[in-house]
Every structure is written in structure tokens, then in C-alpha cells.
């Protein structure tokens, strides 16, 4: 388990995340995933009238497949966390769950790639420019939120965001617990400039791929192959050693923080955590039953 937005990598083109563990907003988002994913995509692309029906159809089919074939594994992992011995859970245990979620991204990519190829092949130059403009605006917001202030101010901001998610999963923390968590939070690597550089590299590669697909008009199969290769390379930070080292250290520090959070949990906090997981499991089981009916 890790704080919201950090457990699984995004599929950048489609905007579908492997939402194994995330915040309540992500849970609601998955429950209404078809509609939200379409709106998210349209905010980047600005679909033309002839694109809208088949884009919606592709999204519906992908979510139906995901709920039929993937949610059972999520339920298994969440149920395992419910039964875990909080006193003995380790950083390695949590990193194993992260690795499982990362592997799931490639499973989703394999299934979605032909549909993503159809989308990429349909994009006009103006729509690719729309995507670039939206990405640039997002990066401007990232700079405003994460590249301002001193190191201490950035640590404060990150700590507050982490505690918001911790409260969601465990309930309130005592002052002594919060002080321990602050120490663990501040011990995590902090290099927001490198995080932005990673974002920008991923986006530059995406835009280059979209332009390549537009200009060369490959077959659907070839475009799908390029998309799979792009996602795999993005997950590996395109071979950039500095980025790979930073994110590996960051994942490890996040896992250590969560392991220690579980160790310090009171009986009431454990019950809160188990009940919150059960809410996710109930949602996933309901969605699976509906998809298979």
C-alpha cells in the first residue's frame, strides 16, 4: 500500500491506471471509469463528432474486460493485506505488491494497445497540438505546486499530502505518531526537479510517437507494437540511470514509511484500515458481478 497516485504508473494515452490502492477519489473514479476516462481524454484531445462514438465504445470494452479479468487479483491482494500481521509486515512485502501492480500495467497495455492504436491513428495535427498544450499547462501547475519554496516548505507540503492519505486509510494519528511519520516522510528522497524532468521526457516521447504515427500511417498492429514499447520504456524511465535510481529509492522509502505506519497502528487504526480495504473489496466484487452478469 502506498499514498494516492504513487502505486501504479499511468497509461499516459488512455489515462487508465492500475488502481490497486489509491485514494477515495480514485476509487470513485474507477467505479465511474468509463465516463471519467472519456472526459479525461476529451480534455486533452477535443474529439471530433465522428470520433466520439467509437472512442466511448473502446473505453467501455476495456473497462468491461478489466472488471471481468483483473479485479479478482486486486481482491486477492487487498484481502491479503486485511489478513496481514501488521507487526511483521516489511518494506519488501510492500514492494512486492508494487511490483505486482507494475506488472498489471503491462497486462492492461497489452489489452489496450490495439484500441490505443486506433485512437492514435485517428488524431489530427490540431489534436496532437491540443495534447501538447494540455501537457504544458499541467507542467506549469506542477511547477507552481512543487517547485516553489524552500526545501523545508516542500517537505511540509509533501508531508501534509501524505498525512491526508494516511488519515483516509488509518483514521486519526496521535501527536507522537505524527512526529514519527514526519521523520520518515522527510527521510524520503526529494528532487522535484528530477520528477518534472521525468514527466517532460515521458511527454516528449509520447508526442514524438503520436507524430510518428500520424506521419507514417503504420498498420494498426505496428502502431500497437510501438505503443507497448513506449509504455515499457516509460516505466523504465527510458534508460535514464539518474531517474531510475531516484525512483527506486523513492519507492523503497515510501514502502518503509508505510511499513512503519502499519507497525505503529493501534487496534482502532487497524480496524479502520481493514474496514477501508473492505469498502474497496465490496466495490470490486460488485463491479465483477455486474460485468459477468
N, C-alpha and C positions, 0 to 999 in steps of 0.2 A: 504494500500500500504506500502511495506517495501523494503529496499535495496535488490539488487540482491542476490539470493542464500539463503535468510533468511526467506522467507514467508512460504514455504511449505517444509515438510520433504521428503527426498528421499525414494523411494522404493529401498533398497540397492542392491538387487539381480538384478533387471531389469534395474535400472538406470533411471526409468521414474519418473519425478517429476510432481506434480500438479502445472504447471507453470501459476498460476493466474496472478501474477505480478512479473516480473523479468527484467533482463537487456536485451539489444538488442541481445546479443549473445544467450540467452535462447530463445528469440523469433525466431531467425533464426533456432536454434536447433529444436524447435518444428515443424516448417514448414518443416524441413527435418528429422523429428524424427525417421522414420524407419531406414534409413541408419546410422544416427549418433548413435542411440541406439545399433544397431548391432556392429558397430565398437567399441563402448564403452565396450560392453560385451566381445567382442573378445579380447580386450586388457587385460582383466582380466583372461579369461578362456583359450584362444587359442583353438578354436573349431577344432574338427576333421572333416574330409570331410563329414562323414555321419551325423553329427550334423547340419551342416550349413544350408541345405535347410529348415528343419522344424523349426529351430530357427528363420530364416528370416520370415517364414510363420506365426509363432506365433506372432512375433512383428508386422507384417503388420495387422493381425487381431485385435490385441489390439489397435493399433492406429486408425483403422477404427471404431471400437466400441467407442473409446473415442471421436472421432470427431463427430460421429453421436449422441451420447447421453449426452456428458458432456460439450461441448463447449457452448451450449446455456446458461447454467448457468454462465459461465465465462463472456459471453457477457452481461448478465443481471447485474452482479456485476460491470463490467467495465463501463457500461452505467450509473449505479447509481452513480459511482464516478464522471463521467462527469457532472452530474446534481447537485452534492453536493454543499452546501453552504460552501465555504472554511472558512468563518469567524466563523462558528459554529461547524464544524466537531470536534469530540472529540477522545481522546485516546480509549474510549470504542467502538466507531464506528469502528475504525480500527482494534481493537482486535476481533470484531465480524467477520470481513472479514477474519482475520487469522484463527479463529475457523472454518469458512466455508471451507477454503482451507484445513485445517487439516482433517475435516470430509471427504472431497473429496478423500484424500489419502486412507482412508479405503474403499471407494467405488471402487477405482481403484484396490486396493489389492484384494478385493473380486472377481472382474472380472479376474484379472491376476493370482490368486493363482494356478489354475489348470495348466496353462502353465508354471508357475514358478516351479511347482512340477515336470513336465516333464523334465525341464532343470536340476533341482537338482538331479533327479533320474538318469540322463544320465552322470553325472560328474564322471570322473575317479579320483583316488587319486592324480595323477600328476596335473590334472586341479585344484583340490582344493588347492594343493600346489602353483600353479600359482596365484590363487586368493590371498592367504596369502602373497605371495611375492609382488604382486602389492599393496596390502593394506599397507604393511610395507614401501614400497617406498613412498606412498602418505603421510604416517605419518612422515617420515623423512623430506619431503618437508614442511609439516605443522610446524614441529619444527623449520626448518630453517626460515620460513616466520613469525611465530607468537610467538616463544618462545625466540627470541633473543632480546637484547637491554633492556634498562630501561623501567619502566612503562611509562615515558613520550614519549619515542620512539615508544612504542606500541600504545599509544594514537594517536600519529602523523600518524602512518601507518593506523590505523582504520579510522581516520578522512579523510584521503586522499581517501580511498576506498569509504567511504560514500559519499563524495562530487562528486566523479566521477558518481555515480548513481543519485545523486540529480541533477546534471547538465543535465544528459540524460532526466530526467522527466520534469524539470522546465526551463532549459536554464541556462544562467549565473546568478550568485548571486552577489550582491554588497558586498563591503568590510564589511559594517555594518551587513548585513545578514549573511555573512560567519562567523563573530565573534560570533553572536548568536548561529549559528549552531555548532560552535566549542564547546561552553559551554555545549550545550545539548548533543553533542557527548561524551564529556569527563565525563558527569554525568552518562552515561550508565555503568552497571556492566562490569568489565573487569577481567576475570580469564581464560586465555588461557590454563593454565594447566588443569583446570577442563574440558574445551571443548575437549582437547585431551583425557583426561580420558574417557569422554563420547563416543568419537569416538572409542577408543580402546575397551571399553566394548561392544559396539554395534557390532564391527567386531569380537570379540572373540565369542560372542553368535552366530553370523552368521556362522562362521567357524565350531563351535560345532554342529550347526544344519545341515550343509552340510555333516559333517562326520557321524552324526547320521543317516541321510537319506541314505547315501552310505552303511553304515554297516548293517542297519536293513532291508533295502529294503521294506519300507512300501508300502501300496497301494497308488495310485495317490491321492485318497480322503484324506487319512491320512496325506500325505506329504503336501497337500494344506492346511489342517487344521493347521498343525504346522507352516507353513509359515504365515498364517493370524495371528496366536498367536504371532509369532515373531515380526511382524510389529507393532501390537498393543502394545506389551511390549516395543519395541524400542521407540515408540512415547511417552511412559510414563517413559522413561529412566530407565526401568527395576526396578521401585520402589525405586530408589536411591533418598532419600529426599534432599540431598545437590544439586544434579543435577537438580531435579525438581524445587527447589526454585530458583536456579540461572537462569535457562532458562525462568521461568515465569517472573522473574524480568527483564531479558534481553528483552523479548518480549514486556513487558509493557513500558520499556524505549525507545525501538525502535518506538513503536506506538506514544508515547508522542513526540518524535523528529519529526516524520512525520506530526503529527497534527500541531505542531508549524510551521513547514515548510510551510504547507498549509495556515496557518493564515497570515504569513508574505509575501506570494506571491503577486507580483504586477499583474496588469491586463495582461501584456505581458507574465509573467510566468504562469498565469492561462491558457491563450490561448495555450501556449506551452504544458502544461500538458494535456489539453483536446485534442489537436491535436495528441499527442503521444499516448494517450489512443485510439483515433480513428484509428490509424495505426494498433494497436492490434486487435480492433474490426473488422476492414476490413479484416485482415488476417484470423481471426477466422470464420467470415461469409463465406469467400471464401472456406476455408477448409471444413466447414459444407456442403456447397452446392456441393462441389466435392464429398464428402463422401456419400451424399444422392442421387447423380445423377445415 
